Amino acid sequence: MKEIFEQYGGAIITVIAVVALAAMITMVIGTDSSSPVYQAFQALISSLGGKIK
């Protein structure tokens, strides 16, 4: 186990960091219409559409 971390420690840490970042982005942005980013974007488009008419 020590040899694995000595040889691949940097790569393992990088992979864990990338996976954690992807998970955080998915949690914030979401994958459906109930996500906070989707709701904010929808409200922005609706308000801009109301001002154009």
C-alpha positions, 0 to 999 in steps of 0.5 A: 500500500505504501508503494502504491501511494508513493508512486500514484499518490498525486494521481489518486489525489487528483482523481479524488479532487476531480470527482469531488468537484464534479459532484459539487457542481452537479449538486449546485446546478442539478439535473432537473428543473428543481435546481436553484440555478435552473430556477434562477435562470428561468426567473431571469428569462421570464423577467426579461421576456416581460420587459420586452413585451 
